[in-house]
Amino acid sequence: MNLVKTIETCNSLKARGKGDIALKKIQNFIRKSKSEFKAYIYAAEYAESCKKYTLAENYYQEAIKNSPDDAYFYLNYARFKIRTNRFHESKPLFEKAYSLNNSSDLILVQLGRINMILGNLTLGIEFLNKAIEINPNNFQAIYLLSIGNLKIGNYSKGWELFKYR
């Protein structure tokens, strides 16, 4: 079985509340196909859905170890850190993702978001502006930019952008 078919099967299982079976299937796939590093990201997501956070973290780390130049592995791991309320730990992962792919509006939005969460509104706004330059229709970036502008007291710009929420 290839990765795409395995993921389709696992996603179907997870949607039916059988995340534990999905996790076992992807683990079996990994044992057979050790070079499909993208499978580790899915294994991490299934482990997380089963509230097996240590296992999920191990899979994220394994994916990065085996494919250290994949920006999206860092992005996914950083998002996991946010979901587990480890905001400060997520920032270096977002920064690494950005260093590998500085033209992704998705990465820029997350960098903007984490900087704003951690109190660096100016830098957060800079990243969000860059994201909008790349993708003017990134409404998450526009919304977060509106919030950032409102927080720094730039009300006219903040309210103008807020209407796009």
The 8 nearest C-alpha neighbors of each residue, nearest first, counted from 0:
[[1, 4, 5, 2, 28, 3, 32, 31],
 [2, 0, 4, 3, 5, 28, 6, 32],
 [1, 3, 5, 4, 6, 0, 38, 35],
 [4, 2, 6, 5, 1, 7, 0, 8],
 [5, 3, 7, 6, 2, 1, 8, 0],
 [4, 6, 2, 8, 3, 7, 9, 1],
 [5, 7, 9, 3, 8, 4, 10, 2],
 [8, 6, 4, 10, 5, 9, 3, 11],
 [9, 7, 5, 11, 6, 10, 4, 12],
 [8, 10, 21, 6, 12, 11, 7, 5],
 [11, 9, 13, 7, 12, 8, 6, 14],
 [10, 12, 14, 8, 9, 13, 7, 15],
 [13, 11, 17, 9, 15, 10, 14, 21],
 [12, 14, 18, 17, 10, 16, 15, 11],
 [15, 13, 11, 12, 16, 10, 17, 18],
 [16, 14, 12, 13, 17, 11, 18, 10],
 [17, 15, 13, 14, 18, 12, 19, 11],
 [16, 18, 13, 12, 19, 20, 15, 21],
 [17, 19, 13, 21, 20, 16, 22, 45],
 [18, 20, 22, 21, 17, 49, 23, 45],
 [21, 19, 23, 22, 18, 17, 24, 12],
 [22, 20, 9, 18, 24, 19, 23, 12],
 [21, 23, 19, 25, 45, 20, 24, 18],
 [24, 22, 26, 20, 21, 25, 27, 19],
 [25, 23, 27, 21, 26, 22, 20, 28],
 [24, 26, 28, 22, 27, 23, 42, 29],
 [27, 25, 23, 29, 28, 24, 22, 30],
 [26, 28, 24, 30, 25, 29, 23, 31],
 [27, 29, 25, 31, 26, 30, 32, 24],
 [30, 28, 32, 26, 33, 31, 27, 25],
 [29, 31, 27, 28, 32, 33, 26, 25],
 [30, 32, 28, 29, 33, 27, 26, 34],
 [33, 31, 29, 34, 30, 35, 28, 27],
 [32, 34, 29, 35, 30, 31, 36, 28],
 [33, 35, 32, 36, 29, 65, 37, 38],
 [36, 34, 37, 33, 38, 32, 29, 2],
 [35, 37, 38, 39, 62, 34, 65, 66],
 [36, 38, 39, 40, 35, 41, 62, 72],
 [39, 37, 41, 36, 40, 35, 42, 29],
 [38, 40, 42, 58, 37, 41, 62, 36],
 [41, 39, 43, 42, 38, 37, 59, 44],
 [40, 42, 44, 38, 43, 39, 45, 37],
 [43, 41, 39, 45, 40, 44, 25, 46],
 [44, 42, 55, 40, 46, 58, 41, 45],
 [43, 45, 41, 47, 42, 46, 48, 40],
 [44, 46, 48, 42, 22, 47, 43, 18],
 [47, 45, 55, 43, 51, 49, 48, 44],
 [46, 48, 50, 44, 49, 51, 52, 45],
 [47, 49, 45, 50, 46, 44, 18, 51],
 [50, 48, 46, 47, 51, 18, 19, 45],
 [51, 49, 47, 48, 52, 46, 55, 45],
 [52, 50, 46, 47, 49, 54, 53, 55],
 [51, 53, 55, 47, 54, 50, 56, 46],
 [54, 52, 56, 55, 51, 57, 47, 46],
 [53, 55, 57, 52, 56, 51, 46, 58],
 [56, 54, 43, 52, 46, 58, 57, 53],
 [55, 57, 59, 53, 58, 54, 52, 60],
 [58, 56, 54, 60, 55, 59, 61, 53],
 [57, 59, 61, 43, 55, 39, 60, 56],
 [60, 58, 56, 62, 61, 57, 76, 40],
 [59, 61, 57, 63, 58, 62, 64, 56],
 [60, 62, 58, 64, 63, 59, 57, 65],
 [61, 63, 59, 65, 60, 39, 64, 36],
 [64, 62, 67, 66, 60, 65, 61, 72],
 [65, 63, 61, 62, 67, 66, 60, 59],
 [64, 66, 62, 63, 67, 61, 36, 34],
 [65, 67, 63, 68, 64, 69, 62, 36],
 [68, 66, 63, 64, 69, 65, 62, 70],
 [69, 67, 66, 70, 99, 63, 72, 96],
 [70, 68, 71, 72, 67, 66, 73, 99],
 [71, 69, 96, 73, 99, 72, 100, 68],
 [70, 72, 74, 73, 69, 75, 96, 76],
 [71, 73, 75, 74, 70, 69, 63, 76],
 [74, 72, 76, 71, 70, 96, 92, 75],
 [73, 75, 71, 77, 72, 76, 93, 96],
 [76, 74, 78, 72, 77, 73, 71, 79],
 [75, 77, 79, 73, 78, 74, 59, 72],
 [78, 76, 89, 80, 74, 79, 92, 75],
 [77, 79, 81, 75, 80, 76, 82, 74],
 [78, 80, 82, 76, 77, 81, 83, 75],
 [81, 79, 77, 85, 83, 78, 89, 82],
 [80, 82, 84, 78, 86, 83, 79, 85],
 [83, 81, 79, 84, 80, 78, 85, 86],
 [82, 84, 80, 81, 85, 79, 86, 52],
 [85, 83, 81, 82, 86, 80, 79, 87],
 [86, 84, 80, 81, 88, 83, 87, 89],
 [85, 87, 89, 81, 88, 84, 80, 90],
 [86, 88, 89, 90, 85, 117, 91, 113],
 [89, 87, 86, 85, 90, 91, 80, 92],
 [88, 90, 77, 86, 92, 80, 87, 91],
 [89, 91, 93, 92, 87, 88, 94, 113],
 [92, 90, 94, 93, 89, 95, 88, 87],
 [91, 93, 95, 89, 94, 90, 77, 73],
 [94, 92, 96, 90, 95, 91, 74, 110],
 [93, 95, 91, 97, 92, 96, 90, 98],
 [94, 96, 98, 92, 97, 93, 91, 99],
 [97, 95, 70, 93, 99, 73, 94, 98],
 [98, 96, 101, 100, 94, 99, 95, 93],
 [97, 99, 95, 96, 100, 101, 94, 70],
 [100, 98, 96, 97, 70, 95, 101, 68],
 [101, 99, 97, 102, 98, 103, 96, 70],
 [100, 102, 97, 103, 98, 99, 107, 106],
 [101, 103, 100, 104, 133, 97, 107, 106],
 [104, 102, 105, 106, 101, 100, 107, 130],
 [103, 105, 130, 107, 106, 108, 133, 102],
 [106, 104, 108, 103, 107, 109, 130, 137],
 [105, 107, 109, 103, 108, 104, 110, 97],
 [106, 108, 104, 110, 130, 126, 109, 105],
 [109, 107, 111, 105, 110, 106, 127, 140],
 [108, 110, 112, 106, 111, 107, 113, 105],
 [111, 109, 107, 113, 112, 108, 93, 114],
 [123, 112, 110, 126, 108, 127, 114, 109],
 [111, 113, 109, 115, 110, 114, 108, 116],
 [114, 112, 116, 110, 115, 111, 109, 117],
 [115, 113, 123, 119, 117, 111, 116, 112],
 [114, 116, 120, 118, 123, 112, 119, 113],
 [117, 115, 113, 114, 118, 112, 119, 86],
 [116, 118, 114, 115, 119, 113, 87, 86],
 [119, 117, 115, 116, 120, 114, 113, 123],
 [120, 118, 114, 115, 121, 122, 117, 123],
 [119, 121, 115, 123, 122, 118, 124, 147],
 [122, 120, 124, 123, 119, 125, 115, 147],
 [123, 121, 125, 124, 120, 119, 126, 114],
 [111, 124, 122, 114, 120, 115, 126, 121],
 [123, 125, 127, 121, 122, 126, 144, 120],
 [126, 124, 122, 128, 123, 127, 121, 129],
 [125, 127, 111, 129, 123, 107, 128, 124],
 [126, 128, 130, 124, 111, 129, 125, 108],
 [127, 129, 131, 125, 130, 126, 124, 132],
 [130, 128, 132, 126, 127, 131, 125, 133],
 [131, 129, 104, 127, 133, 107, 128, 132],
 [130, 132, 135, 134, 128, 133, 129, 137],
 [133, 131, 129, 130, 134, 135, 128, 104],
 [134, 132, 130, 131, 104, 129, 135, 102],
 [133, 135, 131, 136, 137, 132, 130, 104],
 [136, 134, 131, 137, 132, 133, 130, 138],
 [137, 135, 134, 138, 131, 141, 140, 139],
 [138, 136, 140, 139, 134, 135, 131, 141],
 [137, 139, 141, 140, 136, 142, 164, 163],
 [138, 140, 142, 141, 137, 143, 108, 164],
 [141, 139, 143, 138, 137, 142, 127, 108],
 [140, 142, 138, 144, 139, 143, 145, 160],
 [141, 143, 145, 139, 144, 164, 140, 161],
 [144, 142, 146, 140, 145, 141, 139, 147],
 [145, 143, 147, 141, 142, 146, 140, 124],
 [144, 146, 157, 160, 142, 161, 148, 143],
 [145, 147, 143, 149, 144, 148, 150, 157],
 [148, 146, 144, 150, 149, 145, 143, 120],
 [149, 147, 157, 153, 145, 151, 150, 146],
 [148, 150, 157, 146, 154, 152, 147, 153],
 [151, 149, 147, 148, 152, 146, 153, 120],
 [152, 150, 148, 149, 153, 147, 120, 154],
 [153, 151, 149, 154, 150, 148, 157, 155],
 [152, 154, 148, 149, 151, 156, 155, 157],
 [155, 153, 157, 149, 152, 156, 158, 148],
 [154, 156, 158, 157, 153, 159, 149, 148],
 [157, 155, 159, 154, 158, 153, 160, 148],
 [158, 156, 145, 148, 149, 154, 160, 159],
 [157, 159, 161, 160, 155, 156, 154, 145],
 [158, 160, 156, 157, 161, 162, 155, 145],
 [161, 159, 145, 157, 158, 162, 163, 156],
 [160, 162, 158, 145, 163, 159, 164, 142],
 [161, 163, 160, 164, 159, 158, 142, 145],
 [164, 162, 161, 160, 142, 138, 141, 159],
 [163, 142, 162, 161, 138, 141, 160, 139]]
